[in-house]
Amino acid sequence: MNTNKWVDQYINWLRAQYKVSSLAKGDEISTPFTNSIGDNIRIYVQASSSGKVVFSDDGNTLNDLDMMGIDISNKTRQMMISNILDQYSVKLDRNNILTVSGDVKNIPVMKQRLLQTILRVDDLIQTRKGVVSNLFKQEVSDYFYENDIGVLPKYQISGNTGNPYTVDFAIPGSKTKSLRLIQAINRPTFERIAAESITFDDIKKSPALEKITIRYLIIYNDIENPLPAKARKLARQYDTELKPWSKKQSFELT
């Protein structure tokens, strides 16, 4: 196998795909790599006043995510972005521009670090549809914290059948207030709402809880996923409360 020859052929092909355009303050490099919206990734290079070379994405990466409906202000996503930046030693300025700078001799390494950072951050588009369901739960958790709503995470409780359940959040009850059990669901399918309603039915029938008033709330992500009409009807039959995330300001939890 002539692997070295194949590698040389690939490098020659790759080089031919790069296009460089001169701008007022530097150059634009169009790479053969594409982002999640199908555009060729572009990076920008210019000389700084200190003699260093600066590479940047001109803010395109995070702007594209925002355009696609990704909330980059979400704390979990911010943590993920921060980890990526640390891994490749890339900076994020106040205008959401990814940058890396250094000596001329390090240009190949700097360009590669920035490109890998762009590709990794661009992958956050996969979180838009809730592939990582914990992101939505974290958003709900952040909301509780920011609004000083005291909740117990991963609350464990048993039903009438003896089955143990773990609820995403619980707000303890009192003499005048109900015990509130809260599930955060990113994709509210009929099957999921049905399963949660049956869980609630089992919990509220437990003899150990017969003197306690319980509310079972499902906070669902209506911003990205519509609630099926039949799921709403079923929830009403079981007294399961459905709370759309878009109306979180009207939640009565305190």
Secondary structure by P-SEA (a helix, b strand, c coil): caaaaaaaaaaaaaaaabbbbbcccbbbbbccccccccccbbbbbbbccccbbbbcccaaaaaaaaaaccccccaaaaaaaaaaaaaacccccccccccccccccaaaaaaaaaaaaaaaaaccccccccccaaaaaaaaaaaaaaaccccccbbbbbccccbbbbbcbbbbbcccccbbbbbbbccccaaaaaaaaaaaaaaaaccccccbbbbbbbbcccccbbbbaaaaaaaaaacbbbbbcccccccccc
